[in-house]
């Protein structure tokens, strides 16, 4: 009788109590979070902004619903948060932290640091991406004309470590120049950063091929005979997308095949390039100013004021000019007007 009474608990005669609804929900939420992360990775790799943002909302809702982050969920959560911030990295209008000074990329760096702690076998790739994020945090501020803020963020980013000193000194010099188009910032660009992130995504996806929902959805599609097109849409194939994006986005940086592994080592060669900067500037200075460029310059001065050459340069449509060239042209226009 006792055995029958126990067996009636779950109707199977096994005497095992059924799982609680909360336990079932937790497992299902775990599957959904992994699936959402897979979708974020795929759309980041493909550059599908609209689809990425749709899954961003899903991932954020699932993450907020976690009472605590389990050990096996850490990498998934950190990667989702990293990608969301990298995608918004070019805009200083978005804020993910309570401290309004923290840009999306600076917030992304904190999650990249957390990811570093979760694995040691990718030490080289982690170092490369960390350097690139730091460079681009400064670059984005400078591109928007926030030079004072760029100097402040430099103080937050770097310690007094001798390892970081060459890059820290170089970036400090760039900020003082107020020129966001120096070789270092152009070589170690935002496109290079995203391509390195995609390399990491590819490795992450290979380690997480057993995602339950992805496998179940794939089997469902196969069973209904929906064909290769539907399978291609639902399967996560970051590798091919990664190769395609590298070809298109890194083409301007073909001279940088060594990657970021030598960011600090490359500073010396970049300094040599900058020694010839005056000669290059002279070559560009001989290029005749067009009537349209003069109008852009005057419009920029009306909007931002005399002296804010970097802002005017970023927002105007100029033909291979520098902020110094804008200043010199304005002086020339003033003299012409006086005459």
For each residue, the residues with C-beta under 8 A, 3 or more apart:
1: 4 5
2: 5 6
3: 6 7 15
4: 1 7 8 13
5: 1 2 8
6: 2 3 9 15
7: 3 4 10 11 12 13 14 15
8: 4 5 11
9: 6 15 16 17 18
10: 7 14 15 16 17 18
11: 7 8
12: 7 16
13: 4 7
14: 7 10
15: 3 6 7 9 10
16: 9 10 12
17: 9 10
18: 9 10
19: 23 24
20: 23 24
21: 24 25
22: 25 26
23: 19 20 26 27
24: 19 20 21 27 28
25: 21 22 28 29
26: 22 23 29 30
27: 23 24 30 31
28: 24 25 31 32
29: 25 26 32 33 62 65 66
30: 26 27 33 34 70 73
31: 27 28 34 35 211 212 213
32: 28 29 35 36 58 62 213
33: 29 30 36 37 59 62 63 66 73 76 77 80
34: 30 31 37 38 76 208 211 212 213
35: 31 32 38 39 211 213 214
36: 32 33 39 40 55 58 59 62 80
37: 33 34 40 41 59 76 79 80 208
38: 34 35 41 42 205 208 211 214 236
39: 35 36 42 43 51 55 58 236
40: 36 37 43 44 52 55 56 59 79 80 83 84
41: 37 38 44 45 79 83 201 204 205 236 238
42: 38 39 45 46 236 237 238 241
43: 39 40 46 47 48 51 52 55
44: 40 41 47 52 83 86 87 197 198 201
45: 41 42 198 201 202 238 241 242 245
46: 42 43 51 241 245
47: 43 44 245
48: 43 51 52
49: 52 53 87
50: 53 54
51: 39 43 46 48 54 55
52: 40 43 44 48 49 55 56 83 87
53: 49 50 56 57 87
54: 50 51 57 58
55: 36 39 40 43 51 52 58 59
56: 40 52 53 59 60 84 87
57: 53 54 60 61
58: 32 36 39 54 55 61 62
59: 33 36 37 40 55 56 62 63 80 84
60: 56 57 63 64 80 84
61: 57 58 64 65
62: 29 32 33 36 58 59 65 66
63: 33 59 60 66 77 80 81
64: 60 61
65: 29 61 62
66: 29 33 62 63 69 73 77
67:
68:
69: 66 73 74 77
70: 30 73 74
71: 74
72:
73: 30 33 66 69 70 76 77
74: 69 70 71 77 78 114 118
75: 78 79 115 118 119 204
76: 33 34 37 73 79 80
77: 33 63 66 69 73 74 80 81
78: 74 75 81 82 111 114 115 118
79: 37 40 41 75 76 82 83 111 115 201 204
80: 33 36 37 40 59 60 63 76 77 83 84
81: 63 77 78 84 85 108 111
82: 78 79 85 86 108 111 112 115 197
83: 40 41 44 52 79 80 86 87 197 201
84: 40 56 59 60 80 81 87 88 96
85: 81 82 88 89 96 104 105 107 108 111
86: 44 82 83 89 104 105 108 193 194 197
87: 44 49 52 53 56 83 84
88: 84 85 91 94 104
89: 85 86 103 104 105 108 136 140 190
90: 140 190
91: 88 94 104
92: 103 104 140 141 144 146
93:
94: 88 91 104
95: 100 102 104
96: 84 85 102 104 107
97: 100 102 107
98:
99: 102
100: 95 97
101: 149 152 153
102: 95 96 97 99 106 107
103: 89 92 106 107 137 140 141 153
104: 85 86 88 89 91 92 94 95 96 107 108
105: 85 86 89 108 109 133 136 137 140
106: 102 103 109 110 137 153 156 157
107: 85 96 97 102 103 104 110 111
108: 81 82 85 86 89 104 105 111 112 133
109: 105 106 112 113 130 133 134 137 157
110: 106 107 113 114
111: 78 79 81 82 85 107 108 114 115
112: 82 108 109 115 116 126 129 130 133
113: 109 110 116 117 130
114: 74 78 110 111 117 118
115: 75 78 79 82 111 112 118 119 126
116: 112 113 119 126 130
117: 113 114
118: 74 75 78 114 115
119: 75 115 116 122
120: 123
121:
122: 119 125 126 200 203
123: 120 126 127
124: 127 128 261
125: 122 128 129 196 199 200 203
126: 112 115 116 122 123 129 130
127: 123 124 130 131 261
128: 124 125 131 132 196 259 260 261 263
129: 112 125 126 132 133 193 196 197 200 260
130: 109 112 113 116 126 127 133 134
131: 127 128 134 135 167 188 260 263 264
132: 128 129 135 136 188 192 193 196 260 263
133: 105 108 109 112 129 130 136 137 193
134: 109 130 131 137 138 157 158 167 171
135: 131 132 138 139 167 171 184 185 188 263
136: 89 105 132 133 139 140 188 189 190 193
137: 103 105 106 109 133 134 140 141 153 157
138: 134 135 141 142 150 153 154 157 171 174 175 185
139: 135 136 142 143 180 185 189 190
140: 89 90 92 103 105 136 137 143 144 190
141: 92 103 137 138 144 146 147 149 150 153
142: 138 139 145 146 147 150 174 175 178 179 180 185 310
143: 139 140 180 314
144: 92 140 141 311 314
145: 142 304 308 310 311 314
146: 92 141 142 149 150
147: 141 142 150 151 175 178 310
148: 151 152
149: 101 141 146 152 153
150: 138 141 142 146 147 153 154 175
151: 147 148 154 155 172 175
152: 101 148 149 155 156
153: 101 103 106 137 138 141 149 150 156 157
154: 138 150 151 157 158 168 171 172 175
155: 151 152 158
156: 106 152 153
157: 106 109 134 137 138 153 154 168
158: 134 154 155 161 164 167 168
159: 164
160:
161: 158 164 165
162: 165
163:
164: 158 159 161 167 168
165: 161 162 168 169
166: 169 170 264 267
167: 131 134 135 158 164 170 171 263 264 267
168: 154 157 158 164 165 171 172
169: 165 166 172 173
170: 166 167 173 174 184 267 270 271
171: 134 135 138 154 167 168 174 175 184
172: 151 154 168 169 175 176
173: 169 170 176 177
174: 138 142 170 171 177 179 182 184 185
175: 138 142 147 150 151 154 171 172 178
176: 172 173
177: 173 174 182
178: 142 147 175 309 310 323
179: 142 174 182 310 322 323 324
180: 139 142 143 185 310 314
181: 185 186 313 322
182: 174 177 179 185 186 274
183: 186 187 270 273 274
184: 135 170 171 174 187 188 267 270
185: 135 138 139 142 174 180 181 182 188 189
186: 181 182 183 189
187: 183 184 192 253 255 256 266 270
188: 131 132 135 136 184 185 192 193 256 260 263
189: 136 139 185 186 192 193 252 253
190: 89 90 136 139 140 193 194
191: 194 195 249 250 252 253
192: 132 187 188 189 195 196 250 253 256 260
193: 86 129 132 133 136 188 189 190 196 197
194: 86 190 191 197 198 245 249
195: 191 192 198 199 242 245 246 249 250
196: 125 128 129 132 192 193 199 200 259 260
197: 44 82 83 86 129 193 194 200 201
198: 44 45 194 195 201 202 238 241 242 245 246
199: 125 195 196 202 203 242
200: 122 125 129 196 197 203 204
201: 41 44 45 79 83 197 198 204 205 238 242
202: 45 198 199 205 206 238 239 242
203: 122 125 199 200 206 207
204: 41 75 79 200 201 207 208
205: 38 41 201 202 208 209 236 238
206: 202 203 209
207: 203 204
208: 34 37 38 204 205 211
209: 205 206
210: 215
211: 31 34 35 38 208 214 215
212: 31 34 215 216
213: 31 32 34 35 216 217
214: 35 38 211 217 218 234 235 236
215: 210 211 212 218 219
216: 212 213 219 220
217: 213 214 220 221 234
218: 214 215 221 222 231 234 235
219: 215 216 222 223
220: 216 217 223 224
221: 217 218 224 226 230 231 234
222: 218 219 225 226 231
223: 219 220
224: 220 221
225: 222
226: 221 222 229 230 231
227: 230 231
228: 231 232
229: 226 232 233
230: 221 226 227 233 234
231: 218 221 222 226 227 228 234 235
232: 228 229 235 237
233: 229 230
234: 214 217 218 221 230 231
235: 214 218 231 232
236: 38 39 41 42 205 214
237: 42 232 240 241
238: 41 42 45 198 201 202 205 241 242
239: 202 242 243
240: 237 243 244
241: 42 45 46 198 237 238 244 245
242: 45 195 198 199 201 202 238 239 245 246
243: 239 240 246 247
244: 240 241 247 248
245: 45 46 47 194 195 198 241 242 248 249
246: 195 198 242 243 249 250
247: 243 244 250 251
248: 244 245 251
249: 191 194 195 245 246
250: 191 192 195 246 247 253 254
251: 247 248 254
252: 189 191
253: 187 189 191 192 250 256
254: 250 251 257
255: 187
256: 187 188 192 253 259
257: 254
258: 261 262 266
259: 128 196 256 262
260: 128 129 131 132 188 192 196 263
261: 124 127 128 258
262: 258 259 265 266
263: 128 131 132 135 167 188 260 266 267
264: 131 166 167 267
265: 262 268
266: 187 258 262 263 269 270
267: 166 167 170 184 263 264 270 271
268: 265 271 272
269: 266 272 273
270: 170 183 184 187 266 267 273 274
271: 170 267 268 274 275
272: 268 269 275 276
273: 183 269 270 276 277
274: 182 183 270 271 277
275: 271 272
276: 272 273 279 280
277: 273 274 280 281
278: 281 282
279: 276 282 283
280: 276 277 283 284
281: 277 278 284 285 322 324 325
282: 278 279 285 286
283: 279 280 286 287
284: 280 281 287 320 321 322 325
285: 281 282 325 328
286: 282 283
287: 283 284 319 320
288:
289: 293 294 329
290: 293 294 319
291: 294 295
292: 295 296 317
293: 289 290 296 297 317 318 319 321 329
294: 289 290 291 297 298 329 333
295: 291 292 298 299
296: 292 293 299 300 316 317 318
297: 293 294 300 301 312 316 318 326 329 330 333
298: 294 295 301 302 333
299: 295 296 302 303 316
300: 296 297 303 304 308 311 312 313 315 316 326
301: 297 298 304 305 306 312 330
302: 298 299
303: 299 300 312 315
304: 145 300 301 308 311 312 315
305: 301 308
306: 301 330
307:
308: 145 300 304 305 311 312
309: 178 312 313 323 324 326 327
310: 142 145 147 178 179 180 313 314 323
311: 144 145 300 304 308 314 315
312: 297 300 301 303 304 308 309 315 316 323 326
313: 181 300 309 310 316 318 321 322 323 326
314: 143 144 145 180 310 311
315: 300 303 304 311 312
316: 296 297 299 300 312 313
317: 292 293 296
318: 293 296 297 313 321 326
319: 287 290 293
320: 284 287
321: 284 293 313 318 325 326
322: 179 181 281 284 313 325 326
323: 178 179 309 310 312 313 326 327
324: 179 281 309 327 328
325: 281 284 285 321 322 328 329
326: 297 300 309 312 313 318 321 322 323 329 330
327: 309 323 324 330 331
328: 285 324 325 331 332
329: 289 293 294 297 325 326 332 333
330: 297 301 306 326 327 333 334
331: 327 328 334 335
332: 328 329 335 336
333: 294 297 298 329 330 336 337
334: 330 331 337 338
335: 331 332 338 339
336: 332 333 339
337: 333 334
338: 334 335
339: 335 336
